Amino acid sequence: MRTRSLVAALACLVFVGLAGDIRADQSRPFPVVAPEQIQWRDRPGFEGVQFASIAGDPSKPGIYVIRVKFSPGHMTRPHFHPEDRHVVVLSGTWYMGEGDTFEPAKTIPVKAGSYAMHPAKAHHYDGAKDEQVILQIIGYGPSGTTLVHPEQGETGSSLTK
């Protein structure tokens, strides 16, 4: 399953244009959408984090590609996803931590151009500290986010709270 996910993710990187919640002109042999066409959207419960669908639909079976933008000083609380996720840091330094306890000081910095893989159901938290961060995430849906400690509130919030 992991090999299939990785092959599918790499195929997406090769064949998918950089689109937002829009569809590229499919009459072209290699559809391309400029970064300024990406439509960023807020999602309730994710303060300081915006999302954009690039390809596919994360809520349905199949390959999807999304972008995630973290505002400076915003991180998600411990959570997990049902599927493996392949992450490429497009800009900024992304910070990620493992486990059930939110400890921003123990996160590791992941620089722009880096790749990381979040295994299915692995508990983690992540986000930005001093600068905006943009990620590209590829997975095989259906996707979802489950909080490790839902009683503690929202998924994303400011480090200054």
N, C-alpha and C positions, 0 to 999 in steps of 0.2 A: 504494500500500500504506500509506504514512504517513497519507494522508487517511482511509482506511478505519479505521486503528487509532485515530486521533484521534476520529473520529465515534463509533466503538464505545465508546471510553473515556468520552466525554462522556455517552453514553446510559446507561452503567453508573452514572455519578455521579447522574444524575437518577432512575433507577428502582431502584437497589439500596439496601436498608436496611443499617444498620451491624450486621452479624452476625459471629459468630465461626465456629468449626467446627460450627455448628448451622444448622438451616434455620428460617427465619421461617415463621409461620403463613400458608400460601399461600391460605387462605380469605379473607383480607383483600385488598381491592383494591390497597392500598399496604403491603406487608409492612414492618414495622419491628422491629428488634431493638436493645435498649438496649446501650450500650457495656459495661456491667458483665456482659453475657452473652458477651462475646468470650472465647474460650478460647485463651490464649497458650501456645505450645509452643516448647521448646528444639529446636534442630537440631544434631546432631553437627557439629563443625568451625566453629561460629559462637558462640564464647565471648562472653557478654555481650549476645547478640542473641536476641530471641524473635520468633516469627512467628505470624500468625493468618490463616486463610482466611476471607474475607468472602463471596465469591461465586465460583462456577466452580472449576475445578481447574487450577492452573498446569502440571501435568504432562500435561494433555490439550489437544487443539486447542480453541480457543475463548477467549472473553474471561474474564479472571479479575481479581479484586480481592483484594489481600492487605494486611495491616498488618504493619509491621516496627517493633519497639521496640528501641532501642539503649540500653544502660545507660551512665551517665556514664563517659567515658574508654575506650570501646570503639569500634573501627573495623574495617572489613573491609580485607583486603589487596587489591592490584590484581587485578581480575577483569573478566569481561564476561558478557553475556547474549545469547542468540540473537535476541531480539526487542526492539523499541522498548518502553520502559517510561515511563509517565507517573506522575510522583511529586508528591504534595501533602504538604507538611509540616504535620501536624496540631498538634504541640506541640514546644516546644523549638527550639533552633537546630541544624540539621543541617549538617555539614561535608562537602563533596565535593571530590575532587581528580581530575584527569585524568592518564592515562599509565600507564606500566609500573613506575615507581619509587614506592614508598610514602614520601611526604613530607608528614606531617600538618601541618607548619608552612606548607605551600603550599596548603592547602585553602581554599575560600571558604565563608563562613558563609551559610546559607540559612535565613531566619527563618520561624517559624510563619505559615501562610497563603500561603506561596510555592508556586509550581509550577516543576518542572524536568522536562526530558525527557532520558532516557538513550537515545541511539540504539543500535540493534542493533550488537553486537560492538565498541562503544566501550569502551576500557580505562579503568577508574576504580576509586576506593576511596572509602569514605564512612563516616560514623558520628557519634558524639557526643563532645564534649570535656568540658564542665563540668556538663552536665545531661542528664537522660533526654530522648530524642527519639522521637517516634512519627510514622511515615510511612504514607501510603496509596499503594499502587502498583497501577496498572492496566496490563494488557498483554494480548496475544493469544498464548496458548500454542500448542504446548508451550514452557515456560520451562526455564531451567537456569542454573547458575552455573559458569563455567570460570575457574579460577585462571590468572593470567598466568605465575606462577612456582610451580608446584605443589611443587617441591623445597624451597620455603621453609616449608612447613607449612600450618597452619590458615588458614581464610578470615577469621575474625574473632578479634581478641585485644585485650588491654588495651594502652593507650598506655604504661603504666608498665613493661611487660616489656622 
